[in-house]
Amino acid sequence: MLSQMGLHNSASLCFGLSLFTIFALNTGGSGVPASSAPSPSSSPRVIMGPVSASGTISNPSVGSAPPSSSNSQDTPSSSPAPTTATPPSSAVADPPEGSKNWIGLPIGIINAACALIFVLGLTLFIFCRKRTKKEVDVPVFDVSFKDEFPNGMGPRKFSYDELAKATKNFADEEKLGEGGFGSVYKGFLRDSNTNVAIKRVSRESKQGIKEYESEVKIISRLRHKNLVKLVGWCHEKELLLAYEFMPNGSLDSHLFKGRSLLPWNLRYKIIQGLASALLYLHEEGDFCVLHRDIKTSNIMLDSTFNAKLGDFGLARLTDHAKGSRTTLLAGTIGYMAPECHRTGKASKESDIYSFGVVALEIACGRRSIESRYEEDQASLVAWVWQAYGNQRLLDVVDNKLSDAFNVKEMECLLITGLWCVHPIHIMRPSIKQAKQVLDFKAALPTLPTEMPVPQYDIPITPIIQTSEPRLSNISITMPR
């Protein structure tokens, strides 16, 4: 931004100097226009002759013939001799023709040079103004991170050059994923000898800029082993976020894309870790944090397959007592609670619904909505609830697991998942209750055999935010 201001000021200075130079040359440095000042060519030497009877003036110096000598005898001797007018002291003679050319040549060259400088300065001035208008202003957030993180703790501010160097100037071979709000790159910080994942937020996206601000202000305050750690940020030239690198990528790449077959013990470990993260966000922190976009592509896996919840671009802070917040409807289809479509209100219960969908996806190994299945199986929630009502719950287990799973844990995960996706939001458990069941510290709930249909007294038209795709829709695949 400073370089752009310097370029802009240089163009303005060049433009101003050009105008001043032309003005000075035209006035001769006196402030009086050259057209009004006397010049040698406009003041020739004039010698006036006698006045004739007709009133004309005889001027021998301009080519008139001298008086005839034949009439000199008839002229009385007392006649006055021709008078000579004394020219003003300022009058000078015409310079020689060659001298005029010698004086005019440098003046013409100087005027041409000034005109060229003027045109170049004006062009540069206009170019800089257009370029400045096209660029999106990078917001400067009023967040004092040094005060929040004393003694060098917490995320730090990077320079643009540091992160560009870490990603080999954002080379394509370092790109891990791409979405509507930007791209994610793998980077290496030499000073700390660590790998990082760098999110490069698109400057063309106003929503992306809002999400950048949300992530910096929210995730930088959070400290939990099951949350992706924010290493640092940069808004010097671009909007950049640096996170700890997750070698095993996102959960969806293992469940749905065949990257690897997750054994049952890792799957259950992942859902327990996610429950711990959500418990911290909802109940254990200084503020209640509503994530609003819990899904398998936002659950990252470290080197030992510990689950870490990331992407807080849609997250919102609220008081623990309130636990809900009216806002633009945001999230991902298939993970959004049914009441959100009508009320546009994010709440703890809507986060719990998303958690329940993830639990069912882990157990069944398929996405929440699959159009390739028959109509009665297209919706994962409806399909599992039907199997539960028919007492054939284990029929929905991921076929890739074969029989290599713990039956008690599988039933616990499936029933807890159904409890969390209860269509009536007040019937869902808190994350603390759900975690107690998953840890076998509380009994399994009894659910209706048929999936309930929610009844809404007052229909409300939701405000759905669909102007731009979500960056978190991407699936990040790490190199092996």
C-alpha positions in Angstrom: 0.0 0.0 0.0 2.9 2.4 0.8 4.5 1.7 -2.6 1.2 2.5 -4.3 1.0 5.8 -2.4 4.5 6.6 -3.4 3.8 5.9 -7.0 0.6 7.9 -6.8 2.5 10.9 -5.2 5.3 10.7 -7.8 2.9 10.9 -10.6 1.2 13.9 -9.1 4.6 15.6 -8.5 5.7 15.0 -12.1 2.4 16.4 -13.3 2.7 19.5 -11.2 6.3 20.1 -12.1 5.5 19.9 -15.8 2.8 22.6 -15.5 5.1 24.8 -13.5 8.0 24.5 -16.0 5.8 25.4 -19.0 4.4 28.4 -17.0 7.9 29.6 -16.1 9.1 29.4 -19.7 6.1 31.3 -21.0 6.6 34.1 -18.4 10.3 34.3 -18.6 10.5 33.8 -14.9 8.9 37.2 -14.2 5.3 36.2 -13.8 4.3 38.2 -16.9 3.2 36.4 -20.0 5.8 36.6 -22.8 3.2 37.9 -25.3 2.9 41.2 -23.3 6.7 41.8 -22.8 8.7 43.9 -25.3 11.0 42.1 -27.6 13.8 43.2 -30.0 11.8 42.5 -33.1 8.8 44.6 -32.0 11.0 47.8 -31.4 12.9 48.6 -34.6 15.1 51.8 -34.8 13.0 54.6 -36.4 14.5 57.9 -37.9 11.8 60.4 -38.6 12.1 62.9 -41.5 10.4 66.3 -42.1 6.7 66.6 -42.2 5.3 67.4 -45.6 2.4 69.6 -46.4 0.2 66.6 -46.7 1.1 65.6 -43.2 3.2 62.6 -44.1 6.6 61.9 -42.5 9.6 61.4 -44.7 11.8 58.6 -43.4 15.0 58.0 -45.3 16.0 55.1 -43.2 13.2 52.9 -44.6 14.1 53.2 -48.3 12.6 56.7 -49.3 14.6 58.6 -52.0 16.5 61.8 -50.8 15.2 65.2 -51.8 15.9 66.3 -55.4 18.9 68.7 -55.7 17.2 70.7 -58.5 14.9 72.4 -56.1 17.5 73.3 -53.6 18.2 76.8 -55.1 14.5 77.8 -54.7 14.5 76.9 -51.1 15.2 79.7 -48.7 18.4 79.3 -46.7 16.4 79.9 -43.6 14.4 76.7 -44.1 14.9 74.4 -41.2 17.0 71.3 -41.7 15.4 67.9 -41.4 15.1 66.9 -37.8 16.2 63.5 -36.5 14.1 61.8 -33.8 16.2 60.4 -31.1 15.1 56.8 -30.4 14.4 55.6 -26.9 17.3 54.3 -25.0 15.7 50.9 -24.8 15.4 50.5 -28.5 17.8 48.1 -30.1 18.6 47.1 -33.6 17.2 43.9 -35.2 19.5 40.9 -34.6 20.9 39.2 -37.6 18.8 36.4 -39.2 21.2 33.7 -38.1 21.0 34.9 -34.5 17.2 34.5 -34.5 17.5 30.8 -35.5 20.2 30.2 -32.9 18.0 31.6 -30.1 14.7 29.8 -31.2 16.2 26.3 -31.5 16.9 25.7 -27.8 13.6 27.3 -26.8 11.8 24.9 -29.1 13.7 21.9 -27.7 12.9 22.9 -24.1 9.2 23.4 -25.0 9.0 20.0 -26.7 10.7 18.3 -23.7 8.3 20.0 -21.3 5.4 18.8 -23.4 6.7 15.3 -23.3 7.2 15.4 -19.5 3.6 16.7 -19.2 2.1 13.9 -21.3 4.1 11.2 -19.4 3.2 12.7 -16.0 -0.5 12.9 -16.9 -0.5 9.3 -18.2 1.2 8.0 -15.1 -1.2 10.0 -12.9 -4.3 8.6 -14.6 -2.9 5.0 -14.5 -2.2 5.2 -10.8 -5.7 6.5 -10.1 -7.3 3.7 -12.1 -5.2 1.0 -10.4 -5.9 2.3 -7.0 -9.7 2.3 -7.7 -9.6 -1.3 -8.9 -7.8 -2.7 -5.8 -9.8 -3.7 -2.8 -8.9 -1.9 0.3 -7.4 -4.3 2.9 -9.0 -3.6 6.2 -6.8 -2.8 9.2 -8.4 -4.4 12.2 -8.3 -2.8 15.5 -7.0 -5.8 17.4 -4.0 -5.5 19.7 -2.5 -9.0 19.6 0.5 -8.0 21.5 -1.7 -7.1 24.5 -3.6 -10.3 24.2 -0.6 -12.6 23.9 2.2 -11.5 26.3 5.6 -13.1 26.4 5.4 -14.1 22.7 2.5 -16.5 23.3 -0.2 -17.1 20.7 -0.2 -16.2 17.0 2.1 -13.6 15.6 2.0 -11.2 12.7 4.0 -12.2 9.6 5.2 -10.0 6.8 4.0 -10.8 3.3 7.5 -11.6 2.2 7.9 -14.3 4.9 4.8 -16.2 3.9 5.5 -15.7 0.2 8.9 -17.2 0.7 7.5 -20.1 2.8 5.2 -21.1 -0.1 7.8 -20.5 -2.9 5.8 -17.4 -3.9 2.5 -19.4 -3.7 3.6 -21.9 -6.3 1.0 -24.2 -7.8 2.8 -27.3 -6.6 2.4 -26.1 -3.0 -1.4 -25.7 -3.3 -3.4 -28.0 -1.0 -6.9 -26.9 -2.0 -9.0 -24.1 -3.5 -12.4 -22.7 -2.8 -14.7 -19.7 -3.4 -12.9 -17.5 -0.9 -9.3 -18.4 -1.8 -6.7 -21.1 -1.7 -4.7 -23.1 0.9 -0.9 -23.7 0.4 1.7 -25.7 2.2 4.5 -23.6 3.6 7.7 -24.0 5.4 9.0 -21.5 8.0 12.7 -21.7 8.1 13.2 -19.7 11.3 11.1 -22.2 13.3 11.7 -25.2 11.1 8.0 -26.0 10.9 5.4 -26.7 8.2 2.3 -24.6 8.1 -0.9 -24.4 6.0 -1.4 -20.9 4.7 -4.9 -19.7 3.6 -4.8 -17.0 1.0 -8.1 -15.2 1.1 -9.3 -13.8 -2.2 -9.4 -9.9 -2.2 -12.2 -10.0 -4.7 -14.6 -11.5 -2.1 -16.2 -9.2 0.5 -17.4 -12.3 2.3 -13.9 -13.7 2.4 -12.6 -10.5 4.0 -15.3 -10.8 6.6 -14.3 -14.4 7.3 -10.7 -13.4 7.6 -11.6 -10.9 10.3 -13.7 -13.4 12.1 -11.0 -16.0 12.1 -8.3 -13.6 13.4 -10.6 -12.3 16.2 -12.1 -15.6 17.3 -9.7 -18.5 16.8 -6.7 -16.4 18.1 -8.5 -16.4 21.5 -9.0 -20.1 21.7 -6.7 -22.7 23.2 -7.6 -26.4 23.0 -5.9 -29.5 21.8 -8.7 -30.4 19.4 -8.8 -27.0 17.6 -6.6 -26.2 14.7 -4.0 -23.8 16.0 -3.6 -20.4 14.3 0.1 -19.7 13.9 -0.1 -16.2 12.6 -1.7 -13.8 10.2 -0.8 -11.1 7.6 -2.7 -8.3 6.0 0.2 -6.3 4.7 -0.5 -6.8 0.9 -2.9 -9.7 1.0 -5.1 -11.5 3.6 -3.2 -14.5 4.8 -3.7 -16.9 7.7 -1.1 -19.5 8.8 -2.2 -22.6 10.6 -0.4 -25.6 12.0 0.1 -28.2 9.3 -2.1 -31.3 9.4 -0.3 -34.2 7.7 -3.3 -36.4 7.4 -5.6 -33.9 5.8 -9.3 -33.6 6.3 -11.7 -36.3 7.6 -13.8 -36.4 4.4 -10.8 -37.4 2.3 -10.5 -40.6 4.3 -14.2 -41.4 4.6 -15.5 -40.5 1.1 -12.5 -40.3 -1.3 -10.6 -43.5 -0.6 -7.4 -41.9 0.6 -7.2 -44.6 3.3 -9.4 -46.9 5.2 -9.9 -45.5 8.7 -10.1 -48.4 11.2 -12.8 -48.3 13.8 -10.6 -47.3 16.7 -9.5 -44.2 14.9 -13.1 -43.3 13.9 -14.3 -43.5 17.5 -11.2 -41.5 18.7 -12.0 -38.8 16.1 -15.7 -38.3 17.3 -14.6 -38.2 20.9 -12.0 -35.5 20.0 -14.6 -33.5 18.1 -17.0 -33.7 21.1 -14.2 -32.3 23.4 -13.6 -29.4 21.0 -17.3 -28.5 20.9 -17.7 -28.8 24.6 -14.9 -26.2 25.0 -16.5 -23.9 22.5 -20.0 -24.1 24.0 -19.3 -24.3 27.7 -15.7 -24.1 28.9 -14.4 -20.9 27.3 -14.8 -17.3 28.3 -17.4 -16.9 25.6 -19.8 -19.3 23.9 -18.5 -19.8 20.3 -21.0 -20.9 17.7 -19.0 -22.6 15.0 -21.9 -22.8 12.4 -20.1 -24.9 9.9 -19.2 -28.3 11.5 -18.6 -30.9 8.8 -16.1 -33.6 7.9 -14.1 -31.3 5.5 -13.5 -28.9 8.5 -12.2 -31.7 10.7 -8.4 -32.0 10.3 -6.3 -34.9 11.3 -2.7 -34.6 12.7 0.1 -37.1 12.4 -1.5 -39.4 15.0 -5.1 -38.9 13.7 -6.2 -36.6 16.5 -9.2 -34.6 15.4 -8.9 -30.8 15.2 -11.8 -28.6 14.3 -10.9 -25.7 12.0 -12.3 -23.0 9.7 -13.9 -20.4 12.1 -14.8 -18.1 9.2 -18.5 -18.3 10.1 -18.1 -18.6 13.8 -19.8 -16.1 16.1 -19.3 -15.1 19.8 -22.2 -14.9 22.2 -22.9 -15.0 25.9 -23.2 -18.3 27.6 -26.6 -17.3 28.9 -28.0 -16.6 25.5 -26.5 -19.5 23.5 -28.1 -18.3 20.3 -27.7 -15.5 17.8 -29.9 -14.3 15.0 -27.8 -13.8 11.9 -27.7 -14.6 8.2 -28.2 -18.2 7.5 -24.9 -19.8 6.8 -23.4 -23.2 6.7 -23.5 -26.2 4.4 -26.5 -28.1 3.0 -26.9 -31.5 4.7 -25.3 -30.3 8.0 -27.8 -27.4 8.7 -30.5 -27.9 11.3 -34.0 -27.8 9.9 -35.1 -24.8 12.1 -32.2 -22.7 10.7 -33.9 -22.7 7.3 -37.0 -21.0 8.9 -35.6 -18.8 11.6 -32.1 -17.9 10.4 -31.0 -18.3 14.0 -27.7 -20.0 14.9 -27.6 -21.7 18.3 -25.9 -24.4 20.3 -28.6 -26.8 19.1 -27.8 -26.1 15.5 -24.1 -26.9 16.2 -25.3 -30.1 17.9 -27.3 -31.1 14.8 -24.1 -30.7 12.6 -22.2 -32.8 15.2 -24.8 -35.5 14.9 -24.6 -35.6 11.1 -20.8 -36.0 11.3 -21.3 -38.9 13.8 -23.6 -40.7 11.4 -21.2 -40.1 8.5 -18.3 -41.6 10.5 -20.4 -44.7 11.3 -21.9 -45.2 7.8 -19.0 -44.1 5.6 -21.2 -42.0 3.3 -22.3 -38.4 3.0 -25.4 -36.9 4.6 -27.1 -36.4 1.2 -26.4 -38.9 -1.7 -28.5 -38.5 -4.8 -27.2 -41.8 -6.2 -29.2 -43.8 -3.7 -32.9 -44.7 -3.8 -35.3 -42.0 -2.5 -35.6 -43.7 0.9 -31.8 -43.7 1.4 -30.9 -40.4 -0.2 -31.1 -38.7 3.2 -28.6 -40.3 5.7 -30.6 -39.0 8.7 -33.9 -40.5 7.5 -32.3 -43.7 6.4 -30.6 -44.4 9.8 -33.7 -43.4 11.7 -35.8 -45.9 9.7 -33.2 -48.6 10.4 -33.4 -47.8 14.1 -37.2 -48.0 14.1 -37.0 -51.4 12.3 -34.4 -52.6 14.9 -31.8 -53.2 12.1 -29.5 -50.4 13.1 -26.3 -52.2 12.2 -27.4 -52.6 8.6 -26.2 -49.0 8.0 -22.6 -49.6 9.1 -19.9 -48.8 6.6 -19.4 -51.9 4.4 -15.7 -51.1 4.2 -15.3 -52.0 7.9 -16.7 -55.5 7.4 -17.0 -56.8 10.9 -13.9 -55.0 12.3 -15.7 -52.8 14.8 -16.9 -52.8 18.4 -20.6 -53.4 18.3 -21.3 -51.6 21.6 -19.4 -48.5 20.4 -21.1 -48.6 17.0 -24.6 -48.7 18.5 -23.6 -45.9 21.0 -22.3 -43.7 18.1 -25.4 -44.3 15.9 -27.9 -43.7 18.6 -26.1 -40.6 19.9 -25.9 -39.3 16.4 -29.7 -39.7 16.0 -30.3 -38.0 19.3 -28.2 -35.0 18.1 -30.1 -34.7 14.8 -33.5 -34.8 16.4 -35.8 -32.6 14.2 -37.1 -30.8 17.3 -34.3 -28.7 18.5 -35.3 -28.7 22.2 -35.1 -32.5 22.2 -31.4 -32.5 21.3 -28.8 -33.0 24.0 -26.2 -30.5 25.0 -22.7 -31.4 23.9 -21.9 -32.3 27.5 -24.7 -34.9 27.6 -23.7 -36.3 24.3 -20.1 -36.6 25.3 -21.0 -38.4 28.5 -22.9 -41.0 26.5 -20.0 -41.5 24.1 -17.6 -41.9 27.0 -20.0 -44.5 28.5 -20.6 -42.3 31.6 -24.4 -42.0 30.9 -27.0 -44.4 29.5 -28.2 -44.4 25.9 -31.4 -42.3 25.3 -34.6 -43.9 24.1 -35.8 -42.3 20.8 -39.1 -42.6 18.9 -39.2 -45.4 16.4 -40.3 -42.9 13.7 -38.5 -39.7 12.9 -40.5 -36.8 14.4 -41.8 -34.0 12.2 -41.2 -30.6 13.7 -44.1 -28.2 14.0 -43.6 -24.5 13.7 -46.3 -22.1 15.0 -45.0 -19.1 13.1 -43.4 -19.6 9.7 -40.5 -17.2 9.1 -38.9 -16.6 5.8 -35.2 -17.1 6.3 -32.4 -14.9 4.9 -30.1 -17.4 3.1 -26.6 -16.3 2.4 -25.8 -17.9 -1.0 -24.0 -15.2 -2.9 -20.6 -16.9 -2.9 -19.4 -20.5 -2.4 -17.8 -21.5 0.9 -14.0 -21.9 1.1 -14.6 -24.6 3.7 -16.3 -26.7 1.0 -12.8 -27.8 -0.2 -11.2 -31.0 0.7 -7.5 -30.7 1.5 -5.4 -33.7 0.4 -1.9 -33.7 1.9 1.1 -35.3 0.1 2.1 -38.6 1.4 
